[in-house]
Amino acid sequence: MRTYYVFQSKAEPDLRGFTETATGEALPADLGPWTPTQEIGPDEEWSLGISRAIVAAGILENGFYLWGPVNRATSSHPVIESDRVEGTAVYDLHARQIGTIKRLLIEKVSGRVLYVDVTFGGFFGLGVQHHTIPWDKLSYDKELEGYRTDVTEAQVQGAPAFYGDDTVWPDRRREQEMRDYWHDVPRGPI
């Protein structure tokens, strides 16, 4: 996980810019000047109304991420295709691979990615284990070309399984089990 710096645009007061540098030199000059408002360290809780993974993807693509009203495109690639995420390695804080993203779990109504199904173990498809972790626990790491998380392998292995008892998550019981395990706040009606 990385440290992110949040800036406010003087030209557009409701516009925020995210970078990985305290100076914010990557932010678009035409929307500035930019004033630093917040530093979010890798161990600090992410309490903003946008996913840390989305901010990380924007910074990966552009060197910055803009959040709020803006009257121009921020990227030639404002979205990432799911097949570019699926199959990507997940690493712990020590850059040790703890699993691989199998699929994204998307909330039907909002279209937001809520969780990822992470697989690990097995050989030629036998003995593979599926566990689900919150999407916002992942941050893309350019150097590793994979997602980094502060979640440990033991926490992933202890997480509720995506499949089990001949039922597929999410049913209400499994959804609540997932929230309880990750101490997640409900994102809508259960």
Biotite code that builds the C-alpha atoms (Angstrom):
import biotite.structure as struc

atoms = struc.array([
    struc.Atom([0.000, 0.000, 0.000], chain_id="A", res_id=1, res_name="MET", atom_name="CA", element="C"),
    struc.Atom([1.164, 3.520, -0.708], chain_id="A", res_id=2, res_name="ARG", atom_name="CA", element="C"),
    struc.Atom([0.777, 7.003, 0.715], chain_id="A", res_id=3, res_name="THR", atom_name="CA", element="C"),
    struc.Atom([-1.653, 9.214, -1.202], chain_id="A", res_id=4, res_name="TYR", atom_name="CA", element="C"),
    struc.Atom([-1.821, 13.002, -1.174], chain_id="A", res_id=5, res_name="TYR", atom_name="CA", element="C"),
    struc.Atom([-5.120, 14.809, -1.676], chain_id="A", res_id=6, res_name="VAL", atom_name="CA", element="C"),
    struc.Atom([-5.234, 18.315, -3.165], chain_id="A", res_id=7, res_name="PHE", atom_name="CA", element="C"),
    struc.Atom([-8.060, 20.805, -3.719], chain_id="A", res_id=8, res_name="GLN", atom_name="CA", element="C"),
    struc.Atom([-8.333, 22.830, -6.911], chain_id="A", res_id=9, res_name="SER", atom_name="CA", element="C"),
    struc.Atom([-8.612, 26.603, -6.517], chain_id="A", res_id=10, res_name="LYS", atom_name="CA", element="C"),
    struc.Atom([-10.273, 26.885, -9.953], chain_id="A", res_id=11, res_name="ALA", atom_name="CA", element="C"),
    struc.Atom([-12.873, 24.190, -9.110], chain_id="A", res_id=12, res_name="GLU", atom_name="CA", element="C"),
    struc.Atom([-13.302, 24.087, -5.280], chain_id="A", res_id=13, res_name="PRO", atom_name="CA", element="C"),
    struc.Atom([-15.252, 20.799, -5.353], chain_id="A", res_id=14, res_name="ASP", atom_name="CA", element="C"),
    struc.Atom([-12.517, 19.074, -7.378], chain_id="A", res_id=15, res_name="LEU", atom_name="CA", element="C"),
    struc.Atom([-9.957, 16.900, -5.600], chain_id="A", res_id=16, res_name="ARG", atom_name="CA", element="C"),
    struc.Atom([-6.741, 15.580, -7.067], chain_id="A", res_id=17, res_name="GLY", atom_name="CA", element="C"),
    struc.Atom([-4.862, 12.523, -5.798], chain_id="A", res_id=18, res_name="PHE", atom_name="CA", element="C"),
    struc.Atom([-1.160, 11.846, -6.325], chain_id="A", res_id=19, res_name="THR", atom_name="CA", element="C"),
    struc.Atom([1.629, 9.776, -4.798], chain_id="A", res_id=20, res_name="GLU", atom_name="CA", element="C"),
    struc.Atom([3.856, 12.837, -4.355], chain_id="A", res_id=21, res_name="THR", atom_name="CA", element="C"),
    struc.Atom([3.550, 15.533, -1.700], chain_id="A", res_id=22, res_name="ALA", atom_name="CA", element="C"),
    struc.Atom([4.215, 18.280, -4.261], chain_id="A", res_id=23, res_name="THR", atom_name="CA", element="C"),
    struc.Atom([1.381, 17.276, -6.601], chain_id="A", res_id=24, res_name="GLY", atom_name="CA", element="C"),
    struc.Atom([3.416, 18.189, -9.683], chain_id="A", res_id=25, res_name="GLU", atom_name="CA", element="C"),
    struc.Atom([1.574, 15.570, -11.768], chain_id="A", res_id=26, res_name="ALA", atom_name="CA", element="C"),
    struc.Atom([-1.790, 17.345, -11.325], chain_id="A", res_id=27, res_name="LEU", atom_name="CA", element="C"),
    struc.Atom([-3.075, 19.284, -14.361], chain_id="A", res_id=28, res_name="PRO", atom_name="CA", element="C"),
    struc.Atom([-1.844, 22.897, -14.113], chain_id="A", res_id=29, res_name="ALA", atom_name="CA", element="C"),
    struc.Atom([-4.880, 24.256, -15.988], chain_id="A", res_id=30, res_name="ASP", atom_name="CA", element="C"),
    struc.Atom([-7.148, 23.178, -13.107], chain_id="A", res_id=31, res_name="LEU", atom_name="CA", element="C"),
    struc.Atom([-4.869, 24.598, -10.385], chain_id="A", res_id=32, res_name="GLY", atom_name="CA", element="C"),
    struc.Atom([-3.386, 25.999, -8.415], chain_id="A", res_id=33, res_name="PRO", atom_name="CA", element="C"),
    struc.Atom([-3.628, 22.977, -6.136], chain_id="A", res_id=34, res_name="TRP", atom_name="CA", element="C"),
    struc.Atom([-3.637, 23.153, -2.332], chain_id="A", res_id=35, res_name="THR", atom_name="CA", element="C"),
    struc.Atom([-2.696, 20.079, -0.273], chain_id="A", res_id=36, res_name="PRO", atom_name="CA", element="C"),
    struc.Atom([-5.529, 19.052, 2.064], chain_id="A", res_id=37, res_name="THR", atom_name="CA", element="C"),
    struc.Atom([-4.766, 15.534, 3.271], chain_id="A", res_id=38, res_name="GLN", atom_name="CA", element="C"),
    struc.Atom([-2.114, 12.819, 3.428], chain_id="A", res_id=39, res_name="GLU", atom_name="CA", element="C"),
    struc.Atom([-3.342, 9.233, 3.697], chain_id="A", res_id=40, res_name="ILE", atom_name="CA", element="C"),
    struc.Atom([-0.691, 6.752, 4.788], chain_id="A", res_id=41, res_name="GLY", atom_name="CA", element="C"),
    struc.Atom([-0.714, 3.041, 3.949], chain_id="A", res_id=42, res_name="PRO", atom_name="CA", element="C"),
    struc.Atom([-1.858, 2.095, 7.460], chain_id="A", res_id=43, res_name="ASP", atom_name="CA", element="C"),
    struc.Atom([-4.535, 4.774, 7.764], chain_id="A", res_id=44, res_name="GLU", atom_name="CA", element="C"),
    struc.Atom([-8.209, 3.984, 7.305], chain_id="A", res_id=45, res_name="GLU", atom_name="CA", element="C"),
    struc.Atom([-9.559, 5.054, 3.920], chain_id="A", res_id=46, res_name="TRP", atom_name="CA", element="C"),
    struc.Atom([-12.710, 7.041, 4.707], chain_id="A", res_id=47, res_name="SER", atom_name="CA", element="C"),
    struc.Atom([-13.264, 8.846, 1.401], chain_id="A", res_id=48, res_name="LEU", atom_name="CA", element="C"),
    struc.Atom([-16.320, 8.233, -0.760], chain_id="A", res_id=49, res_name="GLY", atom_name="CA", element="C"),
    struc.Atom([-14.247, 6.599, -3.487], chain_id="A", res_id=50, res_name="ILE", atom_name="CA", element="C"),
    struc.Atom([-12.396, 3.294, -3.594], chain_id="A", res_id=51, res_name="SER", atom_name="CA", element="C"),
    struc.Atom([-8.652, 3.313, -2.911], chain_id="A", res_id=52, res_name="ARG", atom_name="CA", element="C"),
    struc.Atom([-8.278, 0.850, -5.807], chain_id="A", res_id=53, res_name="ALA", atom_name="CA", element="C"),
    struc.Atom([-9.946, 3.265, -8.236], chain_id="A", res_id=54, res_name="ILE", atom_name="CA", element="C"),
    struc.Atom([-7.635, 6.081, -7.129], chain_id="A", res_id=55, res_name="VAL", atom_name="CA", element="C"),
    struc.Atom([-4.648, 3.742, -7.532], chain_id="A", res_id=56, res_name="ALA", atom_name="CA", element="C"),
    struc.Atom([-5.747, 2.758, -11.044], chain_id="A", res_id=57, res_name="ALA", atom_name="CA", element="C"),
    struc.Atom([-6.109, 6.433, -12.035], chain_id="A", res_id=58, res_name="GLY", atom_name="CA", element="C"),
    struc.Atom([-2.670, 7.271, -10.687], chain_id="A", res_id=59, res_name="ILE", atom_name="CA", element="C"),
    struc.Atom([-1.250, 4.251, -12.506], chain_id="A", res_id=60, res_name="LEU", atom_name="CA", element="C"),
    struc.Atom([-2.804, 5.433, -15.767], chain_id="A", res_id=61, res_name="GLU", atom_name="CA", element="C"),
    struc.Atom([-2.187, 9.202, -15.527], chain_id="A", res_id=62, res_name="ASN", atom_name="CA", element="C"),
    struc.Atom([0.117, 9.906, -12.602], chain_id="A", res_id=63, res_name="GLY", atom_name="CA", element="C"),
    struc.Atom([-2.899, 11.488, -10.821], chain_id="A", res_id=64, res_name="PHE", atom_name="CA", element="C"),
    struc.Atom([-6.611, 10.903, -10.233], chain_id="A", res_id=65, res_name="TYR", atom_name="CA", element="C"),
    struc.Atom([-9.286, 13.610, -10.312], chain_id="A", res_id=66, res_name="LEU", atom_name="CA", element="C"),
    struc.Atom([-12.445, 13.303, -8.213], chain_id="A", res_id=67, res_name="TRP", atom_name="CA", element="C"),
    struc.Atom([-15.291, 15.776, -8.554], chain_id="A", res_id=68, res_name="GLY", atom_name="CA", element="C"),
    struc.Atom([-16.682, 18.035, -11.259], chain_id="A", res_id=69, res_name="PRO", atom_name="CA", element="C"),
    struc.Atom([-14.291, 18.590, -14.143], chain_id="A", res_id=70, res_name="VAL", atom_name="CA", element="C"),
    struc.Atom([-15.037, 19.691, -17.678], chain_id="A", res_id=71, res_name="ASN", atom_name="CA", element="C"),
    struc.Atom([-12.422, 17.605, -19.477], chain_id="A", res_id=72, res_name="ARG", atom_name="CA", element="C"),
    struc.Atom([-11.386, 13.995, -19.842], chain_id="A", res_id=73, res_name="ALA", atom_name="CA", element="C"),
    struc.Atom([-8.913, 12.786, -17.213], chain_id="A", res_id=74, res_name="THR", atom_name="CA", element="C"),
    struc.Atom([-7.683, 9.785, -19.140], chain_id="A", res_id=75, res_name="SER", atom_name="CA", element="C"),
    struc.Atom([-7.710, 8.200, -22.522], chain_id="A", res_id=76, res_name="SER", atom_name="CA", element="C"),
    struc.Atom([-8.532, 4.976, -20.615], chain_id="A", res_id=77, res_name="HIS", atom_name="CA", element="C"),
    struc.Atom([-10.956, 5.935, -17.815], chain_id="A", res_id=78, res_name="PRO", atom_name="CA", element="C"),
    struc.Atom([-11.918, 2.307, -17.140], chain_id="A", res_id=79, res_name="VAL", atom_name="CA", element="C"),
    struc.Atom([-10.086, -0.966, -16.790], chain_id="A", res_id=80, res_name="ILE", atom_name="CA", element="C"),
    struc.Atom([-11.396, -4.138, -18.360], chain_id="A", res_id=81, res_name="GLU", atom_name="CA", element="C"),
    struc.Atom([-12.213, -6.988, -15.985], chain_id="A", res_id=82, res_name="SER", atom_name="CA", element="C"),
    struc.Atom([-10.045, -9.427, -17.955], chain_id="A", res_id=83, res_name="ASP", atom_name="CA", element="C"),
    struc.Atom([-7.037, -7.214, -17.180], chain_id="A", res_id=84, res_name="ARG", atom_name="CA", element="C"),
    struc.Atom([-7.790, -7.580, -13.453], chain_id="A", res_id=85, res_name="VAL", atom_name="CA", element="C"),
    struc.Atom([-8.708, -11.282, -13.486], chain_id="A", res_id=86, res_name="GLU", atom_name="CA", element="C"),
    struc.Atom([-5.608, -13.433, -13.189], chain_id="A", res_id=87, res_name="GLY", atom_name="CA", element="C"),
    struc.Atom([-3.576, -10.646, -11.586], chain_id="A", res_id=88, res_name="THR", atom_name="CA", element="C"),
    struc.Atom([-1.456, -11.584, -8.574], chain_id="A", res_id=89, res_name="ALA", atom_name="CA", element="C"),
    struc.Atom([-2.221, -10.295, -5.080], chain_id="A", res_id=90, res_name="VAL", atom_name="CA", element="C"),
    struc.Atom([0.774, -9.527, -2.840], chain_id="A", res_id=91, res_name="TYR", atom_name="CA", element="C"),
    struc.Atom([1.071, -8.857, 0.864], chain_id="A", res_id=92, res_name="ASP", atom_name="CA", element="C"),
    struc.Atom([2.971, -5.907, 2.348], chain_id="A", res_id=93, res_name="LEU", atom_name="CA", element="C"),
    struc.Atom([6.231, -7.866, 2.015], chain_id="A", res_id=94, res_name="HIS", atom_name="CA", element="C"),
    struc.Atom([5.735, -8.353, -1.765], chain_id="A", res_id=95, res_name="ALA", atom_name="CA", element="C"),
    struc.Atom([5.006, -12.065, -1.293], chain_id="A", res_id=96, res_name="ARG", atom_name="CA", element="C"),
    struc.Atom([2.233, -13.422, -3.522], chain_id="A", res_id=97, res_name="GLN", atom_name="CA", element="C"),
    struc.Atom([-0.720, -14.596, -1.464], chain_id="A", res_id=98, res_name="ILE", atom_name="CA", element="C"),
    struc.Atom([-3.190, -15.329, -4.249], chain_id="A", res_id=99, res_name="GLY", atom_name="CA", element="C"),
    struc.Atom([-4.598, -14.499, -7.669], chain_id="A", res_id=100, res_name="THR", atom_name="CA", element="C"),
    struc.Atom([-7.758, -12.586, -8.566], chain_id="A", res_id=101, res_name="ILE", atom_name="CA", element="C"),
    struc.Atom([-10.249, -15.016, -10.085], chain_id="A", res_id=102, res_name="LYS", atom_name="CA", element="C"),
    struc.Atom([-13.228, -12.690, -10.568], chain_id="A", res_id=103, res_name="ARG", atom_name="CA", element="C"),
    struc.Atom([-14.750, -9.388, -9.535], chain_id="A", res_id=104, res_name="LEU", atom_name="CA", element="C"),
    struc.Atom([-17.988, -9.322, -7.528], chain_id="A", res_id=105, res_name="LEU", atom_name="CA", element="C"),
    struc.Atom([-20.118, -6.393, -8.678], chain_id="A", res_id=106, res_name="ILE", atom_name="CA", element="C"),
    struc.Atom([-23.151, -4.934, -6.942], chain_id="A", res_id=107, res_name="GLU", atom_name="CA", element="C"),
    struc.Atom([-26.007, -5.203, -9.458], chain_id="A", res_id=108, res_name="LYS", atom_name="CA", element="C"),
    struc.Atom([-27.770, -1.929, -8.734], chain_id="A", res_id=109, res_name="VAL", atom_name="CA", element="C"),
    struc.Atom([-24.808, 0.475, -8.427], chain_id="A", res_id=110, res_name="SER", atom_name="CA", element="C"),
    struc.Atom([-22.383, -1.387, -10.685], chain_id="A", res_id=111, res_name="GLY", atom_name="CA", element="C"),
    struc.Atom([-19.603, -0.964, -8.082], chain_id="A", res_id=112, res_name="ARG", atom_name="CA", element="C"),
    struc.Atom([-16.996, -3.651, -7.539], chain_id="A", res_id=113, res_name="VAL", atom_name="CA", element="C"),
    struc.Atom([-17.434, -4.704, -3.909], chain_id="A", res_id=114, res_name="LEU", atom_name="CA", element="C"),
    struc.Atom([-15.290, -7.805, -3.549], chain_id="A", res_id=115, res_name="TYR", atom_name="CA", element="C"),
    struc.Atom([-12.794, -9.950, -5.414], chain_id="A", res_id=116, res_name="VAL", atom_name="CA", element="C"),
    struc.Atom([-12.664, -13.723, -5.427], chain_id="A", res_id=117, res_name="ASP", atom_name="CA", element="C"),
    struc.Atom([-9.024, -14.583, -4.666], chain_id="A", res_id=118, res_name="VAL", atom_name="CA", element="C"),
    struc.Atom([-7.735, -18.077, -5.351], chain_id="A", res_id=119, res_name="THR", atom_name="CA", element="C"),
    struc.Atom([-4.649, -19.769, -3.991], chain_id="A", res_id=120, res_name="PHE", atom_name="CA", element="C"),
    struc.Atom([-3.204, -23.238, -3.651], chain_id="A", res_id=121, res_name="GLY", atom_name="CA", element="C"),
    struc.Atom([-3.913, -26.198, -5.834], chain_id="A", res_id=122, res_name="GLY", atom_name="CA", element="C"),
    struc.Atom([-2.226, -27.837, -8.767], chain_id="A", res_id=123, res_name="PHE", atom_name="CA", element="C"),
    struc.Atom([-3.741, -28.005, -12.276], chain_id="A", res_id=124, res_name="PHE", atom_name="CA", element="C"),
    struc.Atom([-7.045, -26.788, -10.873], chain_id="A", res_id=125, res_name="GLY", atom_name="CA", element="C"),
    struc.Atom([-7.243, -29.399, -8.111], chain_id="A", res_id=126, res_name="LEU", atom_name="CA", element="C"),
    struc.Atom([-7.391, -28.214, -4.513], chain_id="A", res_id=127, res_name="GLY", atom_name="CA", element="C"),
    struc.Atom([-7.768, -24.538, -5.434], chain_id="A", res_id=128, res_name="VAL", atom_name="CA", element="C"),
    struc.Atom([-9.320, -22.515, -2.609], chain_id="A", res_id=129, res_name="GLN", atom_name="CA", element="C"),
    struc.Atom([-11.577, -19.491, -3.174], chain_id="A", res_id=130, res_name="HIS", atom_name="CA", element="C"),
    struc.Atom([-11.851, -16.668, -0.647], chain_id="A", res_id=131, res_name="HIS", atom_name="CA", element="C"),
    struc.Atom([-13.431, -13.271, -1.023], chain_id="A", res_id=132, res_name="THR", atom_name="CA", element="C"),
    struc.Atom([-11.892, -9.977, 0.114], chain_id="A", res_id=133, res_name="ILE", atom_name="CA", element="C"),
    struc.Atom([-13.138, -6.381, -0.223], chain_id="A", res_id=134, res_name="PRO", atom_name="CA", element="C"),
    struc.Atom([-12.012, -4.652, -3.425], chain_id="A", res_id=135, res_name="TRP", atom_name="CA", element="C"),
    struc.Atom([-11.040, -1.535, -1.491], chain_id="A", res_id=136, res_name="ASP", atom_name="CA", element="C"),
    struc.Atom([-8.405, -3.550, 0.383], chain_id="A", res_id=137, res_name="LYS", atom_name="CA", element="C"),
    struc.Atom([-6.377, -3.708, -2.861], chain_id="A", res_id=138, res_name="LEU", atom_name="CA", element="C"),
    struc.Atom([-4.058, -1.109, -4.349], chain_id="A", res_id=139, res_name="SER", atom_name="CA", element="C"),
    struc.Atom([-2.327, -1.570, -7.699], chain_id="A", res_id=140, res_name="TYR", atom_name="CA", element="C"),
    struc.Atom([1.479, -1.685, -7.497], chain_id="A", res_id=141, res_name="ASP", atom_name="CA", element="C"),
    struc.Atom([3.200, -0.755, -10.780], chain_id="A", res_id=142, res_name="LYS", atom_name="CA", element="C"),
    struc.Atom([6.491, -2.352, -9.772], chain_id="A", res_id=143, res_name="GLU", atom_name="CA", element="C"),
    struc.Atom([4.922, -5.705, -8.906], chain_id="A", res_id=144, res_name="LEU", atom_name="CA", element="C"),
    struc.Atom([2.412, -5.485, -11.772], chain_id="A", res_id=145, res_name="GLU", atom_name="CA", element="C"),
    struc.Atom([-0.156, -6.785, -9.327], chain_id="A", res_id=146, res_name="GLY", atom_name="CA", element="C"),
    struc.Atom([-2.322, -5.729, -6.425], chain_id="A", res_id=147, res_name="TYR", atom_name="CA", element="C"),
    struc.Atom([-0.847, -5.127, -2.985], chain_id="A", res_id=148, res_name="ARG", atom_name="CA", element="C"),
    struc.Atom([-2.860, -5.466, 0.216], chain_id="A", res_id=149, res_name="THR", atom_name="CA", element="C"),
    struc.Atom([-2.392, -5.119, 3.942], chain_id="A", res_id=150, res_name="ASP", atom_name="CA", element="C"),
    struc.Atom([-4.444, -8.312, 4.328], chain_id="A", res_id=151, res_name="VAL", atom_name="CA", element="C"),
    struc.Atom([-2.327, -11.300, 5.335], chain_id="A", res_id=152, res_name="THR", atom_name="CA", element="C"),
    struc.Atom([-2.451, -14.708, 3.711], chain_id="A", res_id=153, res_name="GLU", atom_name="CA", element="C"),
    struc.Atom([-3.827, -16.099, 6.977], chain_id="A", res_id=154, res_name="ALA", atom_name="CA", element="C"),
    struc.Atom([-6.657, -13.519, 6.904], chain_id="A", res_id=155, res_name="GLN", atom_name="CA", element="C"),
    struc.Atom([-7.473, -14.442, 3.301], chain_id="A", res_id=156, res_name="VAL", atom_name="CA", element="C"),
    struc.Atom([-7.507, -18.142, 4.164], chain_id="A", res_id=157, res_name="GLN", atom_name="CA", element="C"),
    struc.Atom([-9.749, -17.449, 7.148], chain_id="A", res_id=158, res_name="GLY", atom_name="CA", element="C"),
    struc.Atom([-12.225, -15.396, 5.103], chain_id="A", res_id=159, res_name="ALA", atom_name="CA", element="C"),
    struc.Atom([-15.588, -16.877, 4.161], chain_id="A", res_id=160, res_name="PRO", atom_name="CA", element="C"),
    struc.Atom([-15.329, -19.009, 1.035], chain_id="A", res_id=161, res_name="ALA", atom_name="CA", element="C"),
    struc.Atom([-16.914, -17.890, -2.202], chain_id="A", res_id=162, res_name="PHE", atom_name="CA", element="C"),
    struc.Atom([-18.341, -21.363, -2.779], chain_id="A", res_id=163, res_name="TYR", atom_name="CA", element="C"),
    struc.Atom([-19.479, -23.883, -0.224], chain_id="A", res_id=164, res_name="GLY", atom_name="CA", element="C"),
    struc.Atom([-22.228, -26.244, 0.850], chain_id="A", res_id=165, res_name="ASP", atom_name="CA", element="C"),
    struc.Atom([-23.490, -26.438, -2.752], chain_id="A", res_id=166, res_name="ASP", atom_name="CA", element="C"),
    struc.Atom([-24.548, -22.787, -2.585], chain_id="A", res_id=167, res_name="THR", atom_name="CA", element="C"),
    struc.Atom([-22.991, -19.815, -4.261], chain_id="A", res_id=168, res_name="VAL", atom_name="CA", element="C"),
    struc.Atom([-22.406, -16.615, -2.314], chain_id="A", res_id=169, res_name="TRP", atom_name="CA", element="C"),
    struc.Atom([-24.064, -14.199, -1.894], chain_id="A", res_id=170, res_name="PRO", atom_name="CA", element="C"),
    struc.Atom([-27.067, -15.342, -0.043], chain_id="A", res_id=171, res_name="ASP", atom_name="CA", element="C"),
    struc.Atom([-28.108, -13.259, 2.962], chain_id="A", res_id=172, res_name="ARG", atom_name="CA", element="C"),
    struc.Atom([-26.269, -15.437, 5.472], chain_id="A", res_id=173, res_name="ARG", atom_name="CA", element="C"),
    struc.Atom([-23.013, -15.447, 3.512], chain_id="A", res_id=174, res_name="ARG", atom_name="CA", element="C"),
    struc.Atom([-23.255, -11.734, 2.772], chain_id="A", res_id=175, res_name="GLU", atom_name="CA", element="C"),
    struc.Atom([-23.600, -10.950, 6.488], chain_id="A", res_id=176, res_name="GLN", atom_name="CA", element="C"),
    struc.Atom([-20.812, -13.422, 7.273], chain_id="A", res_id=177, res_name="GLU", atom_name="CA", element="C"),
    struc.Atom([-18.584, -11.577, 4.801], chain_id="A", res_id=178, res_name="MET", atom_name="CA", element="C"),
    struc.Atom([-19.378, -8.170, 6.323], chain_id="A", res_id=179, res_name="ARG", atom_name="CA", element="C"),
    struc.Atom([-18.832, -9.453, 9.847], chain_id="A", res_id=180, res_name="ASP", atom_name="CA", element="C"),
    struc.Atom([-15.501, -11.020, 8.941], chain_id="A", res_id=181, res_name="TYR", atom_name="CA", element="C"),
    struc.Atom([-14.107, -7.937, 7.226], chain_id="A", res_id=182, res_name="TRP", atom_name="CA", element="C"),
    struc.Atom([-15.845, -5.501, 9.619], chain_id="A", res_id=183, res_name="HIS", atom_name="CA", element="C"),
    struc.Atom([-17.458, -4.000, 6.543], chain_id="A", res_id=184, res_name="ASP", atom_name="CA", element="C"),
    struc.Atom([-20.311, -1.512, 6.734], chain_id="A", res_id=185, res_name="VAL", atom_name="CA", element="C"),
    struc.Atom([-23.454, -2.422, 4.823], chain_id="A", res_id=186, res_name="PRO", atom_name="CA", element="C"),
    struc.Atom([-23.595, -0.836, 1.365], chain_id="A", res_id=187, res_name="ARG", atom_name="CA", element="C"),
    struc.Atom([-27.325, -1.116, 0.912], chain_id="A", res_id=188, res_name="GLY", atom_name="CA", element="C"),
    struc.Atom([-30.266, -3.241, 1.968], chain_id="A", res_id=189, res_name="PRO", atom_name="CA", element="C"),
    struc.Atom([-29.392, -6.748, 3.065], chain_id="A", res_id=190, res_name="ILE", atom_name="CA", element="C"),
])
